[in-house]
Amino acid sequence: MPRVETPAQIEVPVDMNMETAPPDKYLYLSLVEPQFEIINGRWYMVPAPGTRHQEISGALHAMLHTFVRRNHLGWVYAAPCDVELSDANTVQPDILFVSRGRRAIITEARIKGAPDLVVEILSPASMKMDRITKRQLYALYGVQEYWLVDPETETVEVLRPSDRGGKYDTDAVYGAGEVLESLLLPGLQVNVREIFARLE
């Protein structure tokens, strides 16, 4: 019986016979079990996000979707949306953007290639995965901008490819009262306070 891991590295058994599963084992597993990601060939269960995570994701997705659609720049998707970077790496970013020029990587079932932009919303369970493992993964496969959204500090860290190649450098960290801007999406202005605003 194969085993998968949560982002906190806790192994969880999967009750299925992978030898008799269909060729697309990832698709099969996603139909019979909760959400999963494959990172460097290892299977990780993705816990359902909490309500605070959903509020932040919804707000930021709406802002990006509105800007991208109004300017005919491409497509914005929110989790769960499979992104197949390679046979050994399939992830589900919280939010992603694919530019019009890269339309070919969008299929009916998933994104087959690196998005232009990936956004991950941090949680205690995913902190190490998002800040270390996925940071390395997204840089390696050519994601041009990676945003780390931190609900605790109410900041957004924007990372871009380093001159060293295959790595990221922090371009800026935006906090409350500041306006996030993106080199990837010229003209985009996101009021950081609005990302984290709570409805009373």
Residue, then its C-alpha position, 0 to 999 in steps of 0.5 A: m500500500p503506498r503512503v503519502e505525506t501531509p505538508a507536516q511530513i506525517e505519513v497517511p496510508v492510501d487504501m488503494n492498489m496502485e498496481t491495478a490503478p489506471p495509467d494516470k494514477y494521479l487522476y485516479l487518486s484525486l477521484v477517490e481521496p482528498q487533494f494531493e500534490i506530488i513533489n519530487g516523486r513523493w505524494y503529499m495530502v493537501p488539507a482543506p484550507g481554513t476560512r481565513h485562508q479562503e477569505i484571503s484567497g477569494a479577495l486576491h483572486a478577485m483582484l487578479h482576475t478582474f485586472v487580467r480579464r479587463n486587460h485581456l492578459g490571460w487566465v487566472y485560476a484558483a485551487p484546486c487546479d492541477v499544475e503538472l511541472s513534470d512526471a514527478n511534480t504536480v502541485q495545486p497552487d492557491i492562485l496562478f496566472v497564465s499569460r495569453g502567449r502561453r495558452a498552449i499549456i492550459t488543457e481541459a484537465r490541468i495546466k501542463g507547464a509552469p504558470d507565469l505567476v504562482v501565489e501561495i497563502l502560508s499556514p503553519a502546516s504549509m510554511k516549510m513547504d511553501r517557503i523552501t520546497k516549493r520555492q525551489l521547485y517553482a524557480l527550477y521550472g521557470v515560474q516568473e513570479y512567486w508571491l508568498v502571502d502571510p496571514e499572520t504578518e499580513t504581508v506579501e513577499v514577491l519573489r523573482p528569478s535570481d541572476r544566479g539561475g534556478k533560484y529566487d531573490t526577494d523583489a519586495v515585501y509589501g505590508a498594510g498601507e502599501v500598494l503591491e506592484s508587479l513587473l510581470l503585470p505592469g499597471l497592476q496595483v493591489n492595496v495590501r490592506e484589502i487582501f487581508a480585510r475582514l468583513e465585520 
